Every structure is written in structure tokens, then in C-alpha cells.
Amino acid sequence: QIKDKEGNIIVIGTSRWIFVDTDRRRPVRLTADIADLYEHLSSFELSQGTEEYGESEKDLMLSDLQFTFDNYGSKKDYCIQRRDIDINQHMHNLSYLDMAYEILPDNIYNNKVFNNIRIVYKKEILYGENVECYYEEQNNKHIITAKSQDNINAIIELS
């Protein structure tokens, strides 16, 4: 949480993490001694939502979105550059947001202020990949779906 001078919450950020074997590029089960080093919510707490965040795990995962590739408003290709890559050799989290802004129609980008941003990372994006980005407005939310090699890589919701 980030609060202003008066103590009002102005930003809430949540994330879910996994432990990865960087050589095999596969998730690894956490040992108890490592897990105990971090504060975390139980699956029950996530499924119930928390008073602090007011959202359930379902909301955080954007499972309420039903993006269809038949009815999208526009499509643009985005080529991943070196500047988009992080130390793990895949697209940096902030670059997903930069990509989304590039895909927005000009009238939305120039005239809309977004107060909420949610990104669901489905599959990593690597340097040099060409990503197909589909834009759709849905229930006053602006949705960008990034897709490469027939896989959905990310869903970005701006509202």
C-alpha cells in the first residue's frame, strides 16, 4: 500500500510469486525454511478476499474477462526490443504496461486517465518476439490481450 500525507490509501499493489529454477526454467516447491521468511496470505484468505484489499483471488486473476478474438476493436503487432528485457531475459513487468499504452487507440490514449491497472501474466515474452496485441473496450474497461505463437502471454486491463 502507498498512502498520501493524510494516511489515505492511494495505491494498492498485489502480486503472486513462485520460486523458479533458472537453469530448468521451471517452478520449484518452496521449502518451509524459505517460505517462513516471507509474509503471505493463505489460499483460504485469498479465496475469501480481504477487507484490506476488497478483492478476491478471482478478481485479481481477471477471470471475469471473456476476451474473444472475433470482436476486438483493433490489432497491432509489437516487437520486443532490448529495452523491454529484464535480468531474467524476458519482458520486464513495466514493459507490458508500455506495450499496452502503445496499442491503445489515439483517442483513448490522449483523453483518458486510468486509475486502475491490472496485468495477468500468462506466459513469458522473450527478446525479439513479435506479439500480436488485441484491443477491446469492455464494460468501460480497456483490455489489451498480448498473444504470440498461438499463446496468450498477458491480459492488461486499464480503467
HUMO-V475775 format. One record per residue. N is the residue number from 0. OMEGA is omega in whole degrees, -180 to 180 (999 if undefined). BURIAL is # if it has 9 or more other ideal C-beta (glycine too) atoms within 8 Angstrom, else .. Layout:
n = {N/N}
omega = {OMEGA/OMEGA}
burial = {BURIAL/BURIAL}
//
This chain:
n = {0/1/2/3/4/5/6/7/8/9/10/11/12/13/14/15/16/17/18/19/20/21/22/23/24/25/26/27/28/29/30/31/32/33/34/35/36/37/38/39/40/41/42/43/44/45/46/47/48/49/50/51/52/53/54/55/56/57/58/59/60/61/62/63/64/65/66/67/68/69/70/71/72/73/74/75/76/77/78/79/80/81/82/83/84/85/86/87/88/89/90/91/92/93/94/95/96/97/98/99/100/101/102/103/104/105/106/107/108/109/110/111/112/113/114/115/116/117/118/119/120/121/122/123/124/125/126/127/128/129/130/131/132/133/134/135/136/137/138/139/140/141/142/143/144/145/146/147/148/149/150/151/152/153/154/155/156/157/158}
omega = {171/-178/176/-177/-179/179/178/178/179/178/173/177/176/175/174/-175/172/178/-173/170/-173/177/-179/-178/-179/175/179/178/178/172/-177/-178/177/-179/-179/179/-173/173/-179/175/177/176/179/-180/178/-177/179/-172/177/178/-178/-177/177/179/176/177/180/180/-178/-178/178/-178/178/-179/177/-178/175/180/178/-170/-177/-178/179/180/175/175/179/180/-177/-177/177/-178/-179/-170/179/-177/178/177/170/-172/-180/-179/-179/179/175/179/176/179/180/179/178/-175/-179/173/-177/-177/177/-179/-176/-172/-175/173/-179/179/-178/178/175/179/174/180/-178/-177/-177/174/-174/178/176/180/171/-176/174/-179/-178/180/177/171/-174/179/-180/176/-180/-171/173/177/-180/-174/173/178/178/176/171/-179/-177/171/-177/-179/178/178/999}
burial = {./././././././././././././././././././././././././././././././././#/#/././././././././././#/././#/././././././#/././#/#/./#/././#/./#/././././#/./././././#/./#/./././#/#/././././#/#/#/#/./#/#/#/#/#/#/./#/#/#/./././#/#/./././././././././#/#/#/./././#/#/#/./#/./#/#/#/#/#/#/#/./././#/#/#/#/#/#/#/#/./././#/#/#/#/#/#/#/.}
//
